[in-house]
Amino acid sequence: MNKTHQFNLTYFLFTLMLIFAFQFWFSYREIVQLPYSEFLQFLQSGQIEEITVTENRIEGKFSTSQNGKLYFRTHRVDPEFARALENSGVKFSGASEENWFTTLASWIVPIVVFFGLWMFFFRGMAERQGFGGMMNVGKSRAKVYVEKETGVTFDDVAGVDEAKMELKEVVAFLKDKETYGRLGAHIPKGIMLVGPPGTGKTLLARAVAGQAGVPFFSISGSEFVEMFVGVGAARVRDLFEQARKAAPCIIFIDELDALGRARGALGGFGGHDEKEQTLNQLLAELDGFDPREGIVLLAATNRPEVLDPALTRAGRFDRQIVVDRPDRSGRAAIVKVHMKAINEDTAVSPDEIAAITPGFTGADLANLVNEAAIVATRRHGDKVTMADFTEAVERIVAGSEKKSRLLNDEERRRVAFHEMGHALAAASMPGADPVHKVSIIPRTIGSLGYTLQRPTEDRFLITTGELKDRMVVLLAGRAAEDLTFGEISTGAEDDLAKVTDIAKQIVVRFGMSEDLGQAVLEPKRNRYLGDELMMGSQRDYSETTAREVDLAVRSLISEAYGRAKEILDSHSDDLEKGALLLLDRETITPDDFPPIARVA
């Protein structure tokens, strides 16, 4: 039951109690309770002016006041029995089985029960019909956390040192405004955390509140928007009003893109008017509050490209902090944090785990540690070993083994040569990542085999030659099939998709094509959810240039395929031996077959 209804019910009960208290006071001051025998005496002596008879009680008025009281009340007694008692000279009176408590309860309990049933059924029906917001119109749904409830500090956040450093300034401002404001600086009004999903944006916001020891108002952007026009704007006002009362504090809006999407020229049409009113109210609140009050607005989004420019300008969200995927040292630090919750073997190295998990986010690494613990539990191990982490990585990257999918001998042989072609080509490329494992066991994601490569270090710049080498490794599987069986199969579908993407990036984004020159035809945009979620790519070139792009992409792929066939043809003996070993063991490593460690 919400506070409004509790407030109204309290006043209702208080009024009832006042009424009963007044009646009790009036009865005590003005009415005398007579025994029935005395009532008969007063009646016989003519001292009673009027009476009112009910089923069990007699009330009336004396002709003259008795001991200062003009009214009387008595309980009836059976007439026959009363005459017998009167003849015996015994003083007697009647009594009622009810008392003031039962009378009060008989009034209040039915009212409370009826009101409770009405609230239960009405609220349940309203929520099922989508009208639950009617009971809380204008009220913020923010969950308020204080320091002891967040339970998160900067010690619990790893792998995002640059973001932590910037947010530590916010904590310092909240804790010591006078020192940090001595030169006229003020705390940023708004801080936007942007980055891919799973990188720890929400965790960072909670860590700021936990470190500063201030109230933490957390709400999702979608919770502001309701079917009723004006409700979202009212909730924004209510949220900031609560924050002003609790200052210094932190307001955190998760998934800001649900609330702050860019407005269009026809925003009032198509059902978007409510969202725009909510956004306008948020912009007004950002302009209206003084940062010296100690209110910090944090927001998180993984779609900064769709936000309204009026929201991201300086003076509203003064600072944008990119929370990107961690590098190798960051991944190692994150793994150390999550390994505190498991019983790992002493030989487990966070650095080695970080080396085989390029591109993993903080959420991915947390899942990896949990998967490794599950693998160790499944094999009834006492501790989580490095082998468990390796299997967990394979499970996340390639899916779990699907041994129920039985391939015939010809298919197994083709898959073995395909995977060995990848492995030998990778071993032949100077800049390629070393091969970690080769397997022909089908996986749940649909692959019939896989070649796992492990980078030795994080790379931030890639040369043209290295990109072309990657294309060679990807096409080497199909080249091995062509050389061995004289025809190709559909097994290279995923390889071809990756090769085509790399070739196109070389031509249209990196300006590495000799035919098209040093031109960026399709610039990169900050789309942390991937380009496939957007409305196609931005093509700013003519049809003639598009034809040249297609020809350049085709030329790069043909060149890479030719190189792959040359490499495998020169190592045909290793290809044959490796494929036979793979057919026998199903999974091999560079220790099992040294040529894939590095081919001269």
GIRA-V109528 format. One record per pair of residues at least 12 apart in sequence whose C-alpha atoms are under 7 Angstrom apart, sorted by sequence separation. I is the first residue (numbers start at 1). J is the second residue. If there is no record, write none. Layout:
i=<I	I>
j=<J	J>
This chain:
i=<49	60	372	376	423	438	439	508	509	48	49	59	60	263	375	438	508	509	48	49	59	173	336	437	438	478	508	509	47	48	58	59	335	437	578	47	58	259	372	436	522	57	58	77	170	372	435	436	522	57	58	75	76	332	435	436	56	57	75	260	332	419	434	435	521	56	75	259	372	433	434	475	521	371	433	434	474	332	433	331	433	368	416	368	415	474	328	328	283	334	338	423	471	287	422	286	335	339	419	215	338	342	419	221	419	216	217	218	219	220	221	415	214	215	216	217	218	219	220	221	325	415	214	215	216	217	218	219	220	221	325	326	431	222	325	32	171	175	221	222	348	405	432	31	34	36	174	221	345	348	403	432	30	31	32	33	34	35	36	344	345	403	30	31	32	33	34	36	171	343	344	345	401	402	429	30	31	32	33	167	171	209	343	344	401	402	31	401	402	507	256	400	401	230	233	256	257	262	399	400	229	233	236	248	249	250	251	252	253	254	255	256	261	262	263	398	399	232	236	247	248	249	250	251	252	253	254	255	257	261	262	399	157	205	230	247	248	249	250	251	252	253	254	260	261	398	426	233	247	260	425	464	257	504	225	257	503	422	425	422	154	503	37	152	153	422	503	37	152	153	421	422	36	37	150	421	35	36	153	154	35	36	152	153	419	151	418	421	150	418	147	418	147	417	418	417	147	146	147	414	146	147	146	145	146	144	145	144	145	144	143	144	174	142	143	142	143	142	141	479	479	475	479	472	476	480	471	472	475	476	472	468	472	138	205	137	140	138	139	138	140	356	139	140	201	355	356	138	355	355	189	355	188	187	186	197	186	190	191	192	193	194	195	196	189	190	191	192	193	194	195	189	190	191	192	193	194	194	174	201	199	192	199	189	190	191	199	189	190	191	192	193	194	195	189	190	191	192	193	194	195	196	189	190	191	192	193	194	195	188	193	328	327	425	425	441	440	421	439	440	439	438	439	438	437	438	437	436	421	436	420	163	420	420	163	435	199	200	417	435	160	198	199	416	434	198	199	198	160	416	159	416	427	160	413	427	428	159	427	428	158	159	424	427	428	423	159	158	159	158	156	305	305	303	303	302	302	196	195	196>
j=<61	72	384	388	435	450	451	520	521	61	62	72	73	276	388	451	521	522	62	63	73	187	350	451	452	492	522	523	62	63	73	74	350	452	593	63	74	275	388	452	538	74	75	94	187	389	452	453	539	75	76	93	94	350	453	454	75	76	94	279	351	438	453	454	540	76	95	279	392	453	454	495	541	392	454	455	495	354	455	354	456	392	440	393	440	499	354	355	311	362	366	451	499	316	451	316	365	369	449	246	369	373	450	253	451	249	250	251	252	253	254	448	248	249	250	251	252	253	254	255	359	449	249	250	251	252	253	254	255	256	360	361	466	258	361	69	208	212	258	259	385	442	469	69	72	74	212	259	383	386	441	470	69	70	71	72	73	74	75	383	384	442	70	71	72	73	74	76	211	383	384	385	441	442	469	71	72	73	74	208	212	250	384	385	442	443	73	443	444	549	299	443	444	274	277	300	301	306	443	444	274	278	281	293	294	295	296	297	298	299	300	301	306	307	308	443	444	278	282	293	294	295	296	297	298	299	300	301	303	307	308	445	204	252	277	294	295	296	297	298	299	300	301	307	308	445	473	281	295	308	473	512	306	553	275	307	553	473	476	474	207	556	91	206	207	476	557	92	207	208	476	477	92	93	206	477	92	93	210	211	93	94	210	211	477	210	477	480	210	478	209	480	210	480	481	481	213	213	214	481	214	215	215	215	216	215	216	216	217	217	217	218	248	217	218	218	219	219	219	561	564	561	565	560	564	568	560	561	564	565	563	560	564	231	298	231	235	234	235	235	238	454	238	239	300	454	455	238	455	456	291	457	291	291	291	302	292	296	297	298	299	300	301	302	296	297	298	299	300	301	302	297	298	299	300	301	302	304	294	323	323	317	324	315	316	317	325	316	317	318	319	320	321	322	317	318	319	320	321	322	323	324	318	319	320	321	322	323	324	318	323	458	458	564	567	586	586	568	586	587	587	587	588	588	588	589	589	589	575	590	575	321	578	579	323	596	361	362	579	597	323	361	362	579	597	362	363	363	326	582	326	583	596	330	583	597	598	330	598	599	330	331	596	599	600	596	333	333	334	334	337	526	527	527	528	528	529	528	528	529>
